[in-house]
Amino acid sequence: MIVNLFSKVLETSQVLPDPLVKANKLFVENMEKMLVFQLNALRSYLDIGLNQMRAAAEVTDIKSFQDFCKCQSEIAQTVQYKLMRDGKAMSDMTQRFKSEMDHLTQAALQDVLPKAA
């Protein structure tokens, strides 16, 4: 029975390439979105860090040091918020990709299984 199922699936070779091509395209599109997002996030974190280094380099006396220290909690809150927001965005992208792959898999199975039976 199972051997028969695989034989019939392999005989319907014109059906298999299309879902595979769609899956590959979906994978590449998702990777591109995630890489662009991560590069932009990295750029913004680097900007925050460089701005902090510039601000630290401007410390010349006790008053400017106190001002710099006061800003650190605001910067920490900003980074914390950004990390949470970026994590959620990555999670959403991953969930969207999973959902699209699930739909693609279901469509492929609905097309292949009746032909294999």
Phi, psi and omega per residue, in radians:
M1 nan -0.933 -3.120
I2 -1.175 -0.711 3.105
V3 -1.074 -0.706 3.107
N4 -1.084 -0.732 3.136
L5 -1.066 -0.820 3.138
F6 -1.146 -0.658 3.118
S7 -1.091 -0.769 -3.140
K8 -1.182 -0.662 3.110
V9 -1.120 -0.747 -3.136
L10 -1.192 -0.498 3.107
E11 -1.222 -0.470 -3.122
T12 -1.596 0.952 -3.030
S13 -1.136 -0.413 3.132
Q14 -1.209 -0.330 -3.138
V15 -1.484 -0.629 -3.033
L16 -1.194 -0.738 -3.090
P17 -1.053 -0.662 -3.108
D18 -1.065 -0.844 3.082
P19 -1.099 -0.624 3.115
L20 -1.159 -0.724 3.112
V21 -1.111 -0.760 3.116
K22 -1.090 -0.722 3.134
A23 -1.134 -0.739 3.113
N24 -1.094 -0.759 3.128
K25 -1.119 -0.736 3.119
L26 -1.091 -0.733 3.123
F27 -1.082 -0.811 -3.121
V28 -1.131 -0.756 3.110
E29 -1.052 -0.754 -3.140
N30 -1.138 -0.772 3.123
M31 -1.075 -0.707 3.129
E32 -1.097 -0.797 3.116
K33 -1.046 -0.768 -3.107
M34 -1.188 -0.693 3.128
L35 -1.156 -0.748 3.105
V36 -1.080 -0.774 3.118
F37 -1.051 -0.817 -3.109
Q38 -1.152 -0.669 3.098
L39 -1.132 -0.724 3.099
N40 -1.145 -0.702 3.104
A41 -1.115 -0.784 3.120
L42 -1.036 -0.757 3.130
R43 -1.047 -0.754 -3.116
S44 -1.203 -0.657 3.091
Y45 -1.170 -0.668 3.081
L46 -1.118 -0.698 3.095
D47 -1.070 -0.752 3.115
I48 -1.064 -0.815 -3.136
G49 -1.103 -0.767 3.129
L50 -1.144 -0.684 3.093
N51 -1.100 -0.644 3.093
Q52 -1.177 -0.673 3.098
M53 -1.139 -0.708 3.096
R54 -1.105 -0.760 3.135
A55 -1.112 -0.694 3.124
A56 -1.147 -0.607 3.140
A57 -1.216 -0.339 3.135
E58 -1.496 -0.092 3.131
V59 -1.216 2.112 -3.104
T60 -2.186 -0.277 -3.124
D61 -2.671 -3.112 -3.096
I62 -1.088 -0.738 -3.117
K63 -1.083 -0.829 3.140
S64 -1.176 -0.545 3.071
F65 -1.170 -0.739 3.104
Q66 -1.100 -0.750 3.105
D67 -1.081 -0.731 3.114
F68 -1.076 -0.782 -3.131
C69 -1.124 -0.656 3.114
K70 -1.102 -0.641 -3.125
C71 -1.247 -0.368 -3.064
Q72 -1.113 -0.648 3.126
S73 -1.187 -0.638 3.081
E74 -1.130 -0.746 3.124
I75 -1.121 -0.734 3.130
A76 -1.083 -0.720 3.105
Q77 -1.142 -0.705 3.111
T78 -1.080 -0.799 -3.141
V79 -1.149 -0.730 3.121
Q80 -1.056 -0.804 3.126
Y81 -1.089 -0.755 -3.134
K82 -1.129 -0.717 3.107
L83 -1.070 -0.757 3.125
M84 -1.142 -0.767 -3.141
R85 -1.127 -0.741 3.128
D86 -1.167 -0.693 3.090
G87 -1.080 -0.723 3.107
K88 -1.141 -0.722 3.132
A89 -1.093 -0.736 3.107
M90 -1.133 -0.720 3.111
S91 -1.091 -0.735 3.114
D92 -1.106 -0.733 3.113
M93 -1.096 -0.731 3.135
T94 -1.129 -0.750 3.134
Q95 -1.134 -0.702 3.112
R96 -1.105 -0.740 3.108
F97 -1.097 -0.778 3.124
K98 -1.054 -0.770 3.141
S99 -1.094 -0.757 3.125
E100 -1.134 -0.684 3.101
M101 -1.179 -0.668 3.089
D102 -1.064 -0.784 3.125
H103 -1.112 -0.721 3.127
L104 -1.113 -0.739 3.122
T105 -1.127 -0.778 3.121
Q106 -1.074 -0.749 3.133
A107 -1.110 -0.717 3.136
A108 -1.152 -0.739 3.130
L109 -1.145 -0.705 3.125
Q110 -1.132 -0.495 3.128
D111 -1.436 -0.665 -3.033
V112 -1.473 -0.756 -3.028
L113 -1.064 -0.743 3.098
P114 -1.081 -0.571 3.133
K115 -1.285 -0.485 -3.117
A116 -1.438 -0.349 -3.079
A117 -1.390 nan nan
